[in-house]
């Protein structure tokens, strides 16, 4: 029974990791940079959801799309004002100033954490549950109504995103830019718009993740650090830029942490992912689903 | 005649210059350094409360004319709850800001780093909320301790566990000097008081967000008590996940908090049903008899924040009052003289009258004896004043009063 509990819990947590990590993967796929402020997009979502539902009285179900929109706005603004100088005027990745993105996204992360700390205050805030069932038994499994609904919404969002990327016109443009920015540009695709769209989507997904988890993992200024660190591990583990890789790696990590915490030691829970990451980097450096090369 | 006039003129000029200098000196504020967490990853919640407590006392002292005719100025440094930053903050306060004493420390790991600097510069360091015994056992004469200490807390908790007649206790402690130190101290106290009790502790990452894997094994084999040795915000998440998994509090398992969680203003915002029936070890309860000074500080805190005061407010207030008292008694701001005075002081603060213990070990330069209580929360959103006081100064543990969930 314990093993079933651990498996289900690991998959649920893995799904939440996935919702965070796919946004980061998309950004890496398109821009080839790591966004160090990704965790803070999560935090923006958690706070927007909590404040909209509790202070503005919108109710949790209306607060959810508001958080999604707030994350999209922050993502769009970050791309428009901070990231665009990175590639404006360049069509070749070789000319891009990668170190700029590290500095600027790290600074954005610190700015957002401290801004929220000063404006909202240091006290953590628990968001209201979408479904007010503090705990329930589903067969042998105990979980809250919020966890169940959040899991369903997260799964639906990931599936929706996969369909969007696979079949929509914008999704095809994103994939084309991810494969070859110069080639996509020559084919008439607006690569700048694709980059902007990806940052907006990434911000929205991270914020949605924060909103869904706000009733479980209370919002606080530094709440984004934990999911962001997991996401960085997942992105490399799954293969940088690979969406299916991110989802599989997220679920694997969730399950591995869940079992490892009980059968090895809880103290080393965060180490398991790093050990797997090191092994993958040694034996399969391109990650589980990554490509060996992208140059054309 | 001309010589006499010239002498008189010189004397007047000298007197004017001297008195002007004296006046300037008299008006110069006495600087006291406050090193607290004002930004993550440390406990900003605690830092904010410590700041509130010292600000209230600063205003009270300055309104009543200051100390030695000079106002107090508090110089803040943000240590972010990181030991290295605390060390740098203390160094800056002492060398650049020229403070006469440092206080505010509220996280044991940071205190342990900061006291090394205070020792090197021979500056008094008044620990506001660091419970770890190690802060005292180092035996630094510069360090004075306003809060309770881990082994004393452990003794109280062990006594409660024994009186409740429990057989198996599992503690969740955070991976900090405070958490691990406290969990080990409880193990030691239980070994002495009731070696038959099966006690084990699980260390949880303070930065963690999902603690379910640590909780799930308890579902199959529930203990008699889950003991929390954690601070917010992770403590709230653990409580909610314990409740969600039906582990504690239940008819079978007590939930016992050893770190004053219910004192924090954001407690009920972050836990709902998970807080009902929880037992609390605490250093303050509104039903305790409080000195007039505490009532004034409490009132000022209510006006300032619209929140109820808690032990951190009083500990912070006492830390600064202790320094102010030492300056008054020593009649100087010379740090070496202050250390000497503090070591022999009898001190009246918001929590009563204290003396400074001299014996080496966990009580070294500790304000003794700090009163403690045990109370139980019996309703969701219950104000601390309305909770069920079951043990306190001069009041033995009333186990018959305790409530448990029906199932």
Interface residues (C-beta under 8 A of the other chain):
Chain A: X1 X2 X5 X6 X9 X13 X113 X114 X117 X121 X122 X123 X124 X125 X126 X134 X135 X142 X143 X144 X147 X213 X216 X217 X218 X220 X221 X222 X223 X225 X226 X227 X257 X258 X259 X261 X262 X266 X267 X269 X270
Chain B: X39 X40 X41 X44 X45 X47 X48 X175 X202 X203 X204 X205 X207 X208 X209 X210 X212 X213 X214 X216 X217 X219 X220 X232 X233 X236 X237 X240 X243 X244 X245 X246 X264 X265 X266 X269 X270 X271 X272 X273 X274
